[in-house]
Amino acid sequence: MDIFCERLKEHRERLGWTQSELARRAEVPSPVISRLESGARVGLTLDVARRLARALGVGLDALAGTWDDAAHAPTAAAPTAAEGTAPTRRRGRPRKAAPVPAGAHG
């Protein structure tokens, strides 16, 4: 939780916002921001964390420090179809096959 609280304050200050401004934009009570940044608040719901991250324009990973440890960092992007892998499968219903012209046999 310490990392989250530190990052929250860093991002807020980087934007030049007060705690009240962040609270207004994230639609959370102002004392929540104050308690989080001071470390006094021990519980945090996912909904409040998501609102704060969205208001700051960052992902939850950025606030939580998920990928700070190099051993757990995401690997390089997957190779593209041009690099020899099969293209990703499209989602949704497949398209209907084009009608076969009369008289054409395979």
C-alpha positions as CSV (number, residue, x, y, z in Angstrom):
1,M,0.0,0.0,0.0
2,D,2.9,2.3,0.6
3,I,3.9,2.3,-3.1
4,F,0.3,3.1,-4.1
5,C,0.1,6.0,-1.7
6,E,3.5,7.4,-2.8
7,R,2.6,7.1,-6.5
8,L,-0.8,8.6,-6.0
9,K,0.8,11.7,-4.5
10,E,3.6,11.8,-7.2
11,H,1.1,11.7,-10.0
12,R,-1.2,14.2,-8.4
13,E,1.6,16.7,-7.8
14,R,3.0,16.1,-11.3
15,L,-0.4,17.3,-12.7
16,G,-0.3,20.3,-10.3
17,W,-3.6,19.2,-8.6
18,T,-4.6,19.7,-5.0
19,Q,-6.1,16.7,-3.1
20,S,-9.5,18.4,-3.5
21,E,-9.1,18.6,-7.3
22,L,-8.2,14.9,-7.5
23,A,-11.1,14.0,-5.3
24,R,-13.5,16.0,-7.4
25,R,-12.2,14.5,-10.7
26,A,-12.2,10.9,-9.3
27,E,-15.6,11.4,-7.6
28,V,-14.3,10.3,-4.1
29,P,-14.5,12.1,-0.8
30,S,-11.6,14.5,-0.3
31,P,-10.6,12.9,3.1
32,V,-10.0,9.6,1.3
33,I,-7.1,11.2,-0.7
34,S,-5.7,12.8,2.4
35,R,-5.8,9.6,4.4
36,L,-4.2,7.6,1.5
37,E,-1.4,10.0,1.0
38,S,-0.6,10.2,4.7
39,G,-0.7,6.4,5.0
40,A,-3.5,6.6,7.6
41,R,-6.0,4.7,5.5
42,V,-5.3,0.9,5.4
43,G,-8.3,-0.3,3.3
44,L,-8.8,0.7,-0.3
45,T,-11.5,-0.7,-2.6
46,L,-10.8,-1.6,-6.2
47,D,-13.5,0.8,-7.3
48,V,-11.8,3.8,-5.5
49,A,-8.4,2.7,-6.8
50,R,-9.7,2.5,-10.4
51,R,-11.4,5.9,-10.1
52,L,-8.2,7.5,-8.9
53,A,-6.1,5.9,-11.6
54,R,-8.5,6.9,-14.3
55,A,-8.7,10.5,-13.0
56,L,-4.8,10.7,-13.0
57,G,-4.7,9.2,-16.5
58,V,-2.7,6.1,-15.5
59,G,-3.4,2.4,-15.1
60,L,-3.7,0.7,-11.8
61,D,-0.3,-1.0,-12.5
62,A,1.4,2.4,-12.5
63,L,0.0,3.3,-9.1
64,A,0.5,-0.2,-7.6
65,G,4.1,-0.6,-9.0
66,T,3.2,-4.0,-10.4
67,W,6.0,-4.1,-12.9
68,D,8.7,-2.4,-10.8
69,D,10.5,-5.7,-10.2
70,A,12.4,-6.6,-13.4
71,A,11.8,-10.3,-12.7
72,H,8.1,-9.8,-13.1
73,A,8.2,-7.3,-16.0
74,P,6.2,-8.1,-19.1
75,T,8.3,-9.6,-21.9
76,A,8.9,-7.9,-25.2
77,A,5.9,-7.7,-27.5
78,A,4.9,-10.9,-29.3
79,P,6.2,-11.2,-32.9
80,T,3.9,-10.0,-35.6
81,A,2.6,-12.0,-38.5
82,A,5.3,-10.6,-40.7
83,E,7.9,-12.2,-38.4
84,G,6.6,-15.7,-39.1
85,T,3.9,-16.3,-36.5
86,A,0.3,-16.9,-37.4
87,P,-2.0,-13.9,-37.2
88,T,-4.3,-13.7,-34.2
89,R,-7.8,-15.1,-34.6
90,R,-10.6,-12.7,-35.1
91,R,-13.3,-12.5,-32.5
92,G,-17.0,-12.8,-33.3
93,R,-19.0,-14.8,-35.8
94,P,-17.2,-16.0,-38.9
95,R,-18.3,-14.4,-42.2
96,K,-20.4,-16.4,-44.6
97,A,-18.5,-17.8,-47.5
98,A,-19.0,-16.2,-50.9
99,P,-21.5,-18.0,-53.1
100,V,-20.0,-20.3,-55.7
101,P,-20.8,-19.1,-59.3
102,A,-23.1,-21.5,-61.3
103,G,-21.1,-24.0,-63.3
104,A,-17.9,-23.6,-61.3
105,H,-16.7,-26.9,-59.9
106,G,-13.6,-27.4,-57.8
